[in-house]
């Protein structure tokens, strides 16, 4: 019986000590949004996949290509998978085409090549 009482006491006591802010009200922060930060409405949201050769690491090559694609106007979201050597993205077909998207990858580095560009829709 003593073996159960001591752990139960320690558990209850630690719960009482660590939960001092249970009744505290949460802090609300208001953030204003500028026109540039608002999500753009895509006229023709289109998905695309492509193979990217020449990547030698996930943290350098794949991450930099993904970052450059995501910074490109007209691309909503881009993911580059180093292991499969594939990129998947959603873009606005009214603003971009697969050739322009391939150019972004090719301008990222001399060693990269793009193939198997497939529009998914």
C-alpha positions, 0 to 999 in steps of 0.5 A: 500500500505504501508503494502506491501512496508515495507515487500517487502523492508525487504525481498529484503534487507535481500536477498542482505545482506545474499547472499554475497558469490554468486560469490565465487568459490566453494572449491574443495578438492581432496581425495586420495583413498587407495586400502582398501577404494575402493569398492570391486567387489562382485563375487556373490552378494546375498541378504539375510533376517533373523529374529533376536530375543532377541533385546530390543532396536533400539539404542543399540541392532539393531545398534550394530548388524548392525554395526558388520554386516557392518564391516564383510568382504564380506558384502556389506550392512546390515540393521537391523530393530528393529521393525520388528526384521528383518535384510536385507543384501547383501553379496558375496556368494563366501566369506560367507554363511548364517551360517557364517553371523548368527555367526556374529549376535550370537557373538554380544551378548548372548541374540540374536537368528537367525531364518528364514534365507532366501536367496533372488535371 
